[in-house]
Amino acid sequence: MKLTFNKKYFVWALALLGVEMLIATVLRSVGFVRGYLGDVLVVILLYYLILSFVKLRQPKKLIGAIFLFAVAVEVLQYFGVATYLGFTKGSLGYILLGNHFSWGDIVAYGVGCLILFFL
C-alpha cells in the first residue's frame, strides 16, 4: 500500500458522489433508484474514493473489504445502533449510518462489488 493521489479515480469518485446526491434529493421518491441503485453505486464510490488516495498492489482485495464493511453497516442498522448512539432522525449520523436493515441492500452491495470485480 502506497499513499498517492490518482486524479482519474478521484474524478470518478466525485461523479459518483454527485449521482448519489441526485438520488438522495431529486430522485428520493423513486423507490428502486433510491433503495437499490444508490446501494449499488455507493460501494463503487467507496472503491474509487479509496483508490484516489491509496495505491494497492491487489486492488481486487479492496472489493471484498468494501463488501464486508457495507454488510457490517447493514448489521449495525439491524440492531438500531444509530438510535442507541443518540442520532435523531434526519441528523447526519442517522443518515450515514441508517436505521433500516434490508437483505435487498446486501444484495445491492454484492451487485456493486461484482460490477467492480468484472471491470
TABEL-V951620 format. One record per backbone hydrogen bond with DSSP energy under -1.0 kcal/mol. NH is the residue of the N-H (numbers start at 1). CO is the residue of the C=O. Records with the same first field share a line. If there is no record, write none. Layout:
NH->CO ; CO
This chain:
2->55
4->53
6->52
10->6
11->7
12->8
13->9
14->10
15->11
16->12
17->13
18->14
19->15
20->16
21->17
22->18
23->19
24->20
25->21
27->22
30->27
31->29
34->30
35->31
36->32
37->32
38->33
40->36
41->37
42->38
43->39
45->41
46->42
47->43
48->44
49->45
50->46
51->47
53->50
54->50
55->2
61->58
65->61
66->62
67->63
68->64
69->65
70->66
71->67
72->68
73->69
74->70
75->71
76->72
77->73
78->74
79->75
80->77
81->76
84->80
85->81
86->83
87->82
91->88
95->91
96->92
97->93
98->94
106->102
107->103
108->104
109->105
110->106
111->107
112->108
113->109
114->110
115->111
116->112
117->113
118->114
